């Protein structure tokens, strides 16, 4: 068995001290609370229940869920990100250090029995893109399938489009935010490729992030293999501070694709 790629864990352990400040413009109340949850209700998502946030990071998705009556379990591969989440939410959310590629059947309550107990499973904000090896999708979706309720359970995740990869990983020039600098390193961006960018600045060691572009056809095939049905693919982009969704997703127009699925 080959050793799993650990670049995502290393990258997020490194940038965890600045992660919330680096991403302060990402409004999760707007994105998740006001847009995604109402969209998911169209596919039968209940108003509340148990949510599993895979790749939860510092817990930026927790507040919109908790405020709406959801009970939340979060897991992440990065100890640094989980420490920040623990400081912010204490006992309000159960936190577990887990690799998304090897999820067990998770019990919502400590000491409980896991397996098909979550009405909502989230993998938001680049979790899928940090899977860079063949077979990673199937491993992650297999873990999701173990935990997703067959009764009104939904999984939702996003992936970056070719346009987003070109903007964030293309070598056209650095992107500065405060005193930190993100520099894409890819000379050419094509479908299915794996790309790197460097992040440097005060409070962190300069390091690299590695992501892979996953074509929608490969995502759907990996879902089907493990028992997940793809219900919808929705295009997402931002314009003038608004998050816009499209039923006609376009790799060169949208920034992200949102995938919505259920268990069969």
BAFI-3210 file (N, C-alpha, C; in Angstrom, 3 decimals, decimal comma, padded with zeros to 6 digits):
// residues 264
n [1|2|3|4|5|6|7|8|9|10|11|12|13|14|15|16|17|18|19|20|21|22|23|24|25|26|27|28|29|30|31|32|33|34|35|36|37|38|39|40|41|42|43|44|45|46|47|48|49|50|51|52|53|54|55|56|57|58|59|60|61|62|63|64|65|66|67|68|69|70|71|72|73|74|75|76|77|78|79|80|81|82|83|84|85|86|87|88|89|90|91|92|93|94|95|96|97|98|99|100|101|102|103|104|105|106|107|108|109|110|111|112|113|114|115|116|117|118|119|120|121|122|123|124|125|126|127|128|129|130|131|132|133|134|135|136|137|138|139|140|141|142|143|144|145|146|147|148|149|150|151|152|153|154|155|156|157|158|159|160|161|162|163|164|165|166|167|168|169|170|171|172|173|174|175|176|177|178|179|180|181|182|183|184|185|186|187|188|189|190|191|192|193|194|195|196|197|198|199|200|201|202|203|204|205|206|207|208|209|210|211|212|213|214|215|216|217|218|219|220|221|222|223|224|225|226|227|228|229|230|231|232|233|234|235|236|237|238|239|240|241|242|243|244|245|246|247|248|249|250|251|252|253|254|255|256|257|258|259|260|261|262|263|264]
n.u [000,848|000,596|001,903|-000,236|-000,792|000,385|000,375|-001,699|-002,353|000,077|000,225|-002,016|-001,622|000,492|-000,540|-002,587|-002,490|-003,101|-005,318|-008,109|-008,023|-006,911|-009,007|-011,134|-012,954|-014,666|-017,894|-019,593|-022,119|-023,693|-023,069|-023,382|-025,507|-027,590|-027,787|-026,868|-028,109|-030,944|-031,078|-030,493|-032,715|-034,596|-034,098|-034,985|-033,745|-033,935|-035,014|-033,375|-031,016|-028,521|-025,299|-022,374|-019,288|-016,856|-013,427|-013,389|-011,826|-011,186|-013,719|-015,536|-017,958|-019,606|-021,154|-023,387|-024,851|-025,318|-026,793|-029,166|-030,263|-029,006|-027,110|-023,694|-020,880|-017,468|-014,649|-011,179|-008,020|-005,945|-004,208|-003,605|-005,625|-007,847|-007,291|-007,724|-010,448|-011,439|-010,841|-012,606|-015,191|-015,409|-017,191|-019,423|-019,391|-018,575|-015,326|-013,065|-009,985|-009,406|-008,644|-010,020|-009,990|-010,187|-012,512|-014,266|-017,332|-019,025|-020,004|-022,477|-022,711|-020,356|-019,314|-021,503|-023,280|-022,173|-022,907|-024,654|-026,057|-026,154|-027,892|-026,916|-023,971|-021,056|-018,525|-016,714|-015,326|-012,869|-012,109|-012,362|-010,640|-008,121|-007,600|-005,462|-004,571|-005,053|-007,943|-008,515|-010,963|-012,912|-012,291|-012,880|-015,622|-016,647|-016,364|-018,103|-020,488|-020,807|-021,700|-023,889|-027,297|-029,911|-032,428|-033,666|-031,089|-028,341|-025,404|-023,099|-020,733|-017,985|-016,098|-013,241|-013,319|-011,916|-011,487|-011,166|-008,880|-007,047|-007,040|-006,120|-003,971|-002,475|000,521|000,555|000,851|001,436|-000,921|-001,893|-002,839|-003,409|-000,461|000,321|001,258|000,141|001,180|000,639|001,889|001,650|002,265|000,585|-002,809|-004,902|-007,672|-008,100|-005,552|-002,833|-001,854|000,277|000,735|002,352|002,413|003,164|004,426|004,059|004,116|003,871|005,528|006,936|005,235|003,792|000,729|-001,157|-003,287|-005,851|-007,564|-010,765|-012,649|-016,181|-017,356|-015,682|-016,037|-018,761|-018,728|-017,110|-018,713|-020,932|-019,856|-019,518|-022,034|-023,473|-025,771|-025,742|-027,419|-027,528|-025,583|-024,300|-023,473|-021,315|-020,577|-019,150|-020,334|-020,097|-020,181|-022,164|-023,300|-023,771|-025,798|-026,017|-027,926|-026,743|-023,848|-020,528|-017,278|-015,522|-016,705|-017,905|-016,783|-016,776|-018,039|-020,934|-021,791|-024,446|-025,649|-027,088|-027,664|-027,852]
n.v [-001,189|002,177|005,143|007,595|010,819|013,577|016,285|018,169|018,069|018,977|021,538|022,851|022,602|024,324|026,836|027,322|029,249|031,687|031,286|031,985|034,774|035,111|034,184|035,872|037,270|035,398|034,692|032,715|032,604|033,844|032,231|029,443|029,456|031,178|030,590|027,934|026,032|026,601|025,904|023,188|022,301|022,069|019,608|017,914|018,114|018,056|020,531|020,574|018,560|016,003|017,004|016,305|017,634|017,364|017,803|020,153|022,259|025,323|025,542|027,215|026,768|026,025|027,829|028,891|026,498|025,656|027,825|027,364|025,209|022,772|019,898|019,265|017,480|017,698|017,031|016,792|016,619|018,114|018,977|021,519|023,174|022,056|022,662|025,422|025,468|024,174|026,032|028,036|026,913|025,062|022,843|022,821|021,625|018,429|017,326|015,666|014,147|013,156|011,560|012,368|010,430|008,024|007,561|006,367|004,705|007,098|007,965|010,159|011,017|010,729|007,442|006,340|004,551|004,408|005,050|005,652|007,880|010,622|013,436|015,369|015,730|017,502|018,682|021,125|024,019|023,408|020,813|018,508|019,194|018,999|016,355|014,361|012,023|009,130|007,233|008,461|009,874|007,830|006,616|008,660|009,127|006,637|006,647|008,754|007,571|005,602|007,083|008,651|009,260|007,249|008,199|011,009|012,037|014,076|014,775|017,363|019,009|020,984|021,802|023,180|025,037|025,007|027,667|028,798|027,465|028,488|031,166|030,991|029,204|029,568|030,913|033,677|035,883|037,188|036,962|039,145|039,433|041,319|041,051|038,704|036,479|034,827|032,669|031,397|028,539|027,232|026,794|026,089|025,315|022,591|020,321|017,953|018,135|018,468|020,891|023,472|025,989|028,649|029,845|032,551|034,652|036,741|035,018|032,422|029,581|029,659|027,809|025,136|024,593|021,957|021,006|019,245|019,202|017,970|016,503|016,671|014,310|012,294|012,642|011,995|009,297|008,153|008,561|006,940|004,371|003,777|003,881|006,287|008,662|011,105|014,041|016,657|019,123|022,224|025,424|027,918|031,278|034,502|037,842|041,221|041,057|039,207|035,815|033,719|031,253|028,658|026,655|025,667|024,664|025,845|025,336|027,372|029,699|029,719|029,739|027,667|024,305|022,957|019,976|017,821|015,103|011,843|008,849|005,484]
n.w [000,000|-000,881|000,633|001,962|000,529|002,283|002,089|002,375|005,106|006,230|005,094|006,181|008,941|009,087|008,204|009,958|012,141|010,914|009,433|009,752|009,602|007,059|005,542|006,081|004,526|003,516|003,842|005,751|006,896|004,989|002,694|003,434|005,370|004,353|001,663|000,752|002,536|002,241|-000,486|-000,383|000,966|-000,996|-001,981|-000,091|002,418|005,931|008,396|010,579|012,438|012,653|011,696|009,853|009,512|007,350|007,051|008,519|009,381|010,990|011,890|010,556|009,338|011,368|012,999|011,410|011,189|013,879|014,795|013,525|014,698|014,245|015,236|015,599|014,368|013,885|011,791|011,017|009,316|010,207|013,043|013,965|012,881|014,157|016,830|016,877|016,244|018,513|020,502|019,780|019,871|021,917|023,911|022,335|019,885|018,749|018,153|015,988|015,131|012,043|008,961|005,896|003,963|005,207|006,777|009,585|010,678|012,252|015,498|016,582|019,283|021,975|022,674|021,514|018,871|015,586|012,068|009,249|010,305|010,014|008,872|007,244|005,450|005,087|002,888|002,514|000,847|-000,664|000,135|-001,508|-003,603|-002,468|-002,536|-004,167|-005,294|-007,383|-006,764|-004,366|-004,273|-004,252|-001,791|000,055|-000,485|000,168|002,948|003,533|002,720|004,677|006,810|006,131|006,403|005,095|004,992|003,946|003,942|002,969|001,072|000,542|-001,429|-002,670|-005,641|-007,229|-010,267|-013,630|-014,261|-011,706|-010,841|-012,670|-011,867|-009,190|-009,094|-011,336|-012,816|-013,123|-011,458|-008,101|-005,328|-002,961|000,437|003,046|004,855|003,757|001,105|-001,724|-004,202|-007,288|-009,106|-011,480|-014,906|-016,925|-017,060|-017,078|-017,603|-015,018|-013,987|-011,549|-009,239|-007,803|-005,260|-003,507|-000,134|001,886|004,545|007,528|010,683|009,803|008,293|005,052|002,643|000,623|-001,171|-002,499|-005,071|-006,899|-009,985|-010,485|-012,915|-013,538|-014,441|-013,454|-010,735|-010,413|-011,233|-009,233|-007,004|-007,584|-007,562|-004,855|-003,783|-003,749|-004,954|-007,464|-007,266|-008,168|-009,926|-009,419|-010,571|-009,197|-008,494|-007,673|-007,512|-007,169|-004,364|-003,968|-003,868|-006,504|-007,969|-010,447|-012,657|-014,848|-014,888|-015,538|-016,524|-017,265|-016,558|-014,012|-010,548|-008,732|-008,549|-007,129|-005,644|-005,049|-003,271|-002,495|-000,516|-001,733]
ca.u [000,000|001,382|001,644|-001,148|-000,231|000,154|000,645|-002,778|-002,179|001,220|-000,092|-002,975|-000,968|001,350|-001,259|-003,696|-002,521|-003,601|-006,361|-009,346|-007,779|-006,720|-010,300|-012,164|-013,959|-015,598|-019,040|-020,274|-023,536|-024,312|-022,872|-024,006|-026,762|-028,643|-027,865|-026,767|-029,120|-032,224|-030,978|-030,564|-034,084|-035,322|-033,826|-035,525|-032,996|-034,759|-034,639|-032,300|-030,641|-027,086|-024,445|-020,962|-018,482|-015,590|-012,508|-014,060|-010,906|-011,359|-015,127|-016,235|-019,325|-020,366|-022,109|-024,669|-025,578|-025,754|-027,827|-030,413|-030,713|-028,279|-026,070|-022,574|-019,603|-016,482|-013,394|-010,160|-006,731|-004,960|-004,292|-003,583|-006,953|-008,751|-007,036|-008,421|-011,883|-011,717|-010,806|-013,766|-016,490|-015,358|-017,997|-020,622|-019,223|-017,644|-014,255|-012,287|-008,884|-009,585|-008,345|-011,247|-009,844|-010,346|-013,536|-015,027|-018,715|-018,850|-021,138|-022,668|-022,401|-019,288|-019,777|-022,663|-023,067|-022,166|-023,364|-025,842|-026,781|-026,110|-028,787|-026,139|-022,513|-020,452|-017,101|-016,768|-014,175|-011,644|-011,753|-012,216|-009,478|-006,885|-007,403|-004,634|-004,155|-006,082|-008,582|-008,872|-012,390|-013,656|-012,059|-013,639|-017,061|-016,981|-016,553|-019,347|-021,604|-020,975|-022,254|-025,025|-028,608|-030,665|-033,713|-033,504|-029,705|-027,704|-024,021|-022,820|-019,322|-017,645|-014,788|-012,847|-013,375|-010,691|-011,310|-010,638|-007,493|-006,230|-006,917|-005,423|-002,769|-001,693|001,730|000,484|001,281|001,060|-002,126|-001,584|-003,939|-002,664|000,984|000,578|001,314|-000,155|001,738|000,433|003,129|001,355|002,414|-000,530|-003,874|-005,755|-008,583|-007,515|-004,183|-002,520|-001,156|000,787|000,920|003,061|001,858|004,224|004,104|004,347|003,410|003,880|006,643|006,554|004,915|003,033|-000,558|-001,287|-004,667|-006,116|-008,855|-011,519|-013,781|-017,457|-017,629|-014,942|-016,680|-020,004|-018,389|-016,619|-019,869|-021,789|-019,165|-019,640|-023,430|-024,012|-026,413|-025,577|-028,725|-027,402|-024,334|-024,698|-022,373|-021,286|-019,612|-019,450|-020,401|-020,469|-020,472|-023,245|-023,019|-024,751|-025,862|-026,500|-028,274|-025,937|-022,465|-019,601|-015,902|-014,792|-017,488|-018,098|-015,600|-016,908|-019,206|-021,505|-022,342|-025,415|-025,885|-027,778|-027,241|-028,808]
ca.v [000,000|003,402|006,099|008,659|012,159|014,323|017,697|019,006|018,147|019,836|022,904|023,462|022,773|025,500|028,101|027,432|030,469|032,852|030,842|032,758|036,130|034,995|033,904|036,650|037,738|034,300|034,848|031,427|032,822|034,075|031,121|028,216|029,675|031,834|030,126|026,486|025,272|026,683|025,144|021,772|021,978|021,698|018,186|017,158|018,225|018,551|021,843|020,383|017,173|015,849|017,335|015,924|018,551|016,694|018,871|021,304|023,357|026,070|025,548|028,376|026,371|025,584|028,805|028,883|025,268|025,695|028,848|026,852|024,043|021,561|019,388|019,164|016,811|018,145|016,282|017,364|015,940|019,048|019,251|022,966|023,714|021,577|023,423|026,704|025,186|023,861|027,300|028,842|026,287|024,271|021,615|022,967|020,752|017,320|017,413|014,443|014,198|012,059|011,771|012,173|009,239|006,794|007,838|005,246|005,039|008,006|008,131|011,575|011,213|009,851|006,166|005,872|003,687|005,162|004,391|006,180|008,640|012,059|013,925|016,251|015,604|018,610|018,737|022,446|024,917|022,811|019,482|017,600|019,552|018,564|014,932|014,465|010,720|008,247|006,437|009,267|010,192|006,652|006,420|009,672|008,902|005,438|007,086|009,522|006,625|004,934|007,986|009,417|008,635|006,965|008,882|012,455|012,443|014,692|015,197|018,485|019,377|021,853|021,628|024,348|024,918|025,379|029,117|029,070|027,002|029,455|032,379|030,786|028,383|030,002|031,643|035,021|036,912|036,890|037,537|039,591|039,704|041,791|040,873|037,367|036,410|033,541|032,670|030,214|028,068|026,455|027,488|025,727|024,644|021,764|019,468|016,775|018,351|018,758|022,174|023,941|027,416|028,884|030,844|033,046|035,872|036,702|034,074|031,086|029,239|029,559|026,425|024,948|023,908|021,148|020,645|018,578|019,456|016,742|016,667|016,237|012,917|011,440|012,762|011,221|007,876|007,735|008,516|005,803|003,136|003,498|003,906|007,636|009,174|012,531|014,656|017,924|019,876|023,625|026,358|028,999|032,365|035,695|039,087|042,382|040,643|038,238|034,459|033,397|029,848|028,424|025,273|025,296|024,884|026,090|025,304|028,595|030,846|029,617|029,537|026,365|023,460|022,363|018,652|017,395|013,678|011,073|007,456|004,481]
ca.w [000,000|-000,941|001,707|001,551|000,411|003,528|001,836|002,901|006,565|006,522|004,705|007,096|010,235|008,962|008,048|010,909|012,958|010,178|008,498|009,847|009,102|005,618|004,916|006,760|003,575|003,224|004,737|005,818|007,172|003,684|001,762|003,916|006,060|003,588|000,271|000,553|003,268|001,519|-001,735|-000,029|001,379|-002,213|-002,217|001,018|003,667|007,040|008,931|011,552|012,653|012,880|010,551|009,922|008,712|007,038|006,676|009,139|009,609|012,239|012,253|010,008|008,971|012,540|013,530|010,689|011,497|015,269|014,921|012,937|015,448|013,917|016,115|014,667|014,603|012,908|011,751|010,145|009,397|010,747|014,477|014,160|012,604|015,199|018,056|016,748|016,343|019,914|021,245|019,413|020,102|023,139|023,914|021,502|018,726|018,941|017,174|015,839|014,165|011,109|007,554|005,112|003,124|006,003|007,776|010,136|011,001|013,378|016,408|016,923|020,699|022,455|023,192|020,770|017,713|014,343|010,860|008,570|011,321|009,762|007,826|006,380|005,463|004,351|002,572|001,894|000,694|-001,226|000,630|-002,647|-004,416|-001,812|-002,835|-005,366|-005,799|-007,928|-005,734|-003,197|-004,279|-003,822|-000,359|000,799|-000,645|000,916|004,325|003,569|002,606|005,965|007,816|005,623|006,580|003,871|005,094|003,778|004,126|001,812|001,119|-000,352|-001,480|-003,797|-006,269|-008,009|-011,720|-014,347|-014,113|-010,373|-010,822|-013,402|-011,055|-007,925|-009,221|-012,483|-012,441|-013,704|-010,517|-006,721|-004,744|-001,605|001,349|004,205|004,679|003,236|-000,353|-002,375|-005,542|-008,096|-009,719|-012,687|-016,183|-017,795|-016,312|-017,932|-016,851|-014,390|-013,554|-010,156|-009,266|-006,524|-005,011|-002,250|000,770|002,756|005,260|008,960|011,522|009,223|007,419|003,647|002,340|-000,606|-001,202|-003,711|-005,372|-008,173|-010,630|-010,733|-013,828|-012,968|-014,804|-012,538|-009,431|-010,438|-011,301|-007,921|-006,105|-007,910|-007,184|-003,416|-003,347|-003,643|-006,162|-007,722|-007,488|-008,898|-009,974|-009,514|-010,708|-008,207|-008,685|-006,887|-008,264|-006,365|-003,009|-003,942|-004,330|-007,538|-008,345|-011,806|-012,993|-016,016|-014,456|-016,638|-016,024|-017,582|-016,112|-012,568|-009,717|-008,099|-008,759|-005,929|-005,891|-004,043|-003,452|-001,458|-000,447|-002,221]
c.u [000,886|000,975|000,759|-000,412|-000,596|000,348|-000,431|-002,649|-001,045|000,906|-001,007|-002,470|-000,137|000,553|-002,388|-003,672|-003,129|-004,837|-007,613|-009,161|-007,597|-008,059|-011,445|-013,244|-014,951|-016,715|-019,834|-021,749|-024,289|-024,264|-023,625|-025,405|-027,889|-028,801|-027,867|-027,854|-030,509|-032,208|-031,119|-031,965|-034,947|-035,150|-034,221|-034,754|-033,916|-034,228|-033,512|-032,067|-029,171|-026,326|-023,013|-020,192|-017,098|-014,622|-012,988|-013,139|-011,116|-012,822|-015,929|-017,671|-020,196|-021,479|-023,423|-025,502|-026,141|-026,893|-029,180|-030,853|-030,029|-027,318|-024,924|-021,431|-018,652|-015,245|-012,451|-008,865|-005,676|-005,184|-004,326|-004,944|-007,937|-008,527|-007,760|-009,920|-012,275|-011,763|-012,068|-015,085|-016,544|-016,234|-019,243|-020,597|-018,238|-016,621|-013,410|-011,162|-008,972|-009,180|-009,607|-011,191|-010,019|-011,352|-014,163|-016,501|-018,696|-020,138|-021,294|-022,309|-021,266|-019,863|-020,972|-022,271|-023,168|-022,710|-024,681|-026,708|-026,859|-027,056|-028,055|-024,659|-021,953|-018,979|-016,908|-015,401|-012,874|-011,284|-011,481|-010,960|-008,149|-006,677|-006,665|-004,244|-005,333|-006,638|-009,006|-010,368|-013,203|-013,490|-012,872|-015,130|-017,520|-017,214|-017,813|-020,541|-021,864|-021,778|-023,536|-026,324|-029,272|-032,016|-033,475|-032,083|-029,112|-026,233|-023,860|-021,336|-019,081|-016,297|-014,504|-012,892|-012,008|-010,424|-010,675|-009,196|-006,575|-005,993|-006,022|-004,093|-001,944|-000,562|001,736|000,950|000,803|-000,253|-001,808|-002,869|-003,314|-001,179|001,345|000,469|001,091|000,345|001,474|001,682|002,906|001,500|001,223|-001,543|-004,777|-006,597|-007,853|-006,110|-004,056|-001,575|-000,728|000,839|001,643|002,353|002,952|003,771|004,355|003,510|003,370|005,201|006,138|006,343|004,054|001,713|-000,677|-002,745|-004,776|-007,483|-009,510|-012,665|-015,055|-017,755|-016,908|-015,550|-017,933|-019,718|-017,922|-017,754|-020,678|-021,169|-019,419|-021,074|-024,000|-024,597|-026,157|-026,936|-028,637|-025,965|-024,717|-023,457|-022,469|-020,221|-020,038|-019,431|-020,915|-020,929|-021,595|-022,756|-024,134|-024,648|-026,466|-026,796|-027,535|-024,464|-021,493|-018,188|-015,163|-015,506|-017,633|-016,764|-015,593|-018,101|-019,641|-022,155|-023,267|-025,744|-026,636|-027,286|-028,295|-028,379]
c.v [001,241|004,330|007,222|009,987|012,967|015,824|018,605|019,165|019,100|021,290|023,573|023,535|024,051|026,793|028,287|028,705|031,676|032,528|031,700|034,177|036,120|034,854|034,750|037,165|036,648|034,298|033,544|031,563|033,056|032,820|029,874|028,473|030,182|031,295|028,604|025,712|025,403|025,914|023,650|021,370|021,590|020,215|017,332|017,236|018,731|019,874|021,736|018,889|017,117|016,143|016,899|016,818|017,930|017,730|020,187|022,479|024,001|026,219|026,703|028,037|026,067|026,553|028,844|027,637|025,303|026,685|028,378|025,536|022,739|021,194|018,937|018,333|017,284|017,281|016,911|016,594|016,799|019,307|020,743|023,593|023,299|022,311|024,762|026,514|024,906|025,130|028,114|028,238|025,383|023,031|021,707|022,032|019,652|017,335|016,151|014,661|012,960|012,492|011,459|010,914|007,943|007,029|006,540|005,630|005,817|008,083|009,607|011,900|010,272|008,576|005,597|004,970|004,517|004,354|004,935|007,016|010,140|012,434|014,833|015,966|016,684|018,338|020,030|023,113|024,159|021,426|018,536|017,918|019,141|017,058|014,852|013,122|009,949|007,375|007,230|009,559|009,018|006,412|007,404|009,404|007,631|005,775|007,900|008,577|005,899|005,774|008,690|008,634|008,401|007,678|010,398|012,940|012,995|014,956|016,349|018,818|020,244|021,446|022,848|024,054|025,238|026,880|029,444|028,603|027,970|030,710|032,166|030,048|028,715|030,924|033,078|036,114|036,600|037,554|037,874|039,827|040,062|041,666|039,507|037,349|034,974|033,617|031,349|029,844|027,338|027,300|027,231|024,930|023,898|020,860|018,249|016,944|018,598|019,944|022,591|025,463|027,562|029,976|031,248|034,330|035,714|035,666|032,655|030,857|029,201|028,093|026,366|024,230|023,193|020,745|020,010|018,990|018,119|017,023|016,078|014,778|011,956|011,472|011,892|009,722|007,361|007,656|007,245|004,487|002,769|003,595|005,270|008,064|010,671|013,123|015,925|018,402|021,316|024,491|027,466|030,019|033,538|036,920|040,186|041,980|039,646|036,879|034,049|031,923|029,706|026,950|024,780|025,538|024,928|026,198|026,631|029,855|030,871|029,441|028,152|025,617|022,925|021,053|018,285|015,933|013,070|009,639|006,547|003,096]
c.w [000,000|000,192|001,199|001,489|001,659|003,329|002,412|004,417|006,920|006,223|005,725|008,527|010,225|008,961|009,053|011,757|012,238|009,345|008,564|009,327|007,583|004,899|005,475|005,810|003,188|004,257|004,761|006,175|005,864|002,828|002,205|004,473|005,180|002,167|000,178|001,290|002,634|000,201|-001,449|000,417|000,185|-002,525|-001,011|002,314|004,775|007,582|009,955|011,725|013,016|011,589|010,843|008,965|008,534|006,461|007,249|009,378|010,966|012,616|011,703|009,581|010,187|012,925|012,753|010,971|012,917|015,454|014,398|013,568|015,114|015,045|015,216|015,232|013,506|012,952|010,745|010,340|010,087|012,228|014,754|013,931|013,695|016,521|018,015|016,881|017,792|020,754|020,987|019,888|021,325|023,004|023,036|020,295|019,091|017,810|017,189|014,832|013,276|009,712|006,758|004,267|003,895|007,125|008,276|010,204|012,315|014,201|016,741|018,363|021,104|023,057|022,469|019,618|016,443|013,181|010,363|009,517|011,036|008,623|006,826|006,565|004,545|004,089|001,779|001,795|000,438|-000,700|-000,532|-003,447|-003,788|-001,908|-004,164|-005,971|-006,386|-006,798|-004,516|-003,134|-003,748|-002,318|000,469|000,714|000,062|002,382|004,508|003,582|003,921|006,952|007,400|005,783|005,227|003,863|005,087|004,042|002,848|002,103|000,136|-000,271|-002,703|-004,384|-007,123|-009,504|-012,333|-014,233|-012,769|-010,250|-011,550|-012,565|-009,842|-008,059|-010,464|-012,061|-012,951|-012,766|-009,120|-006,323|-003,302|-000,824|002,686|003,922|004,115|001,723|-000,808|-003,801|-006,239|-008,855|-011,039|-013,947|-017,102|-016,988|-017,279|-017,049|-016,284|-013,865|-012,062|-010,122|-007,868|-006,485|-003,683|-001,456|001,737|003,435|006,739|009,696|011,005|008,503|005,986|003,305|001,085|-000,348|-002,545|-003,884|-006,751|-008,696|-010,943|-011,687|-013,234|-013,266|-013,872|-011,140|-009,390|-010,454|-009,945|-006,909|-006,333|-007,450|-005,726|-002,910|-003,080|-004,986|-006,290|-008,086|-008,323|-008,869|-010,273|-009,641|-009,669|-008,582|-007,821|-007,794|-007,354|-004,962|-002,864|-004,439|-005,274|-007,902|-009,728|-012,008|-014,239|-015,692|-015,625|-016,066|-016,228|-017,121|-014,593|-011,850|-009,079|-008,670|-007,396|-006,316|-004,739|-004,300|-002,285|-001,522|-001,060|-001,758]
res [x|x|x|x|x|x|x|x|x|x|x|x|x|x|x|x|x|x|x|x|x|x|x|x|x|x|x|x|x|x|x|x|x|x|x|x|x|x|x|x|x|x|x|x|x|x|x|x|x|x|x|x|x|x|x|x|x|x|x|x|x|x|x|x|x|x|x|x|x|x|x|x|x|x|x|x|x|x|x|x|x|x|x|x|x|x|x|x|x|x|x|x|x|x|x|x|x|x|x|x|x|x|x|x|x|x|x|x|x|x|x|x|x|x|x|x|x|x|x|x|x|x|x|x|x|x|x|x|x|x|x|x|x|x|x|x|x|x|x|x|x|x|x|x|x|x|x|x|x|x|x|x|x|x|x|x|x|x|x|x|x|x|x|x|x|x|x|x|x|x|x|x|x|x|x|x|x|x|x|x|x|x|x|x|x|x|x|x|x|x|x|x|x|x|x|x|x|x|x|x|x|x|x|x|x|x|x|x|x|x|x|x|x|x|x|x|x|x|x|x|x|x|x|x|x|x|x|x|x|x|x|x|x|x|x|x|x|x|x|x|x|x|x|x|x|x|x|x|x|x|x|x|x|x|x|x|x|x|x|x|x|x|x|x]
***
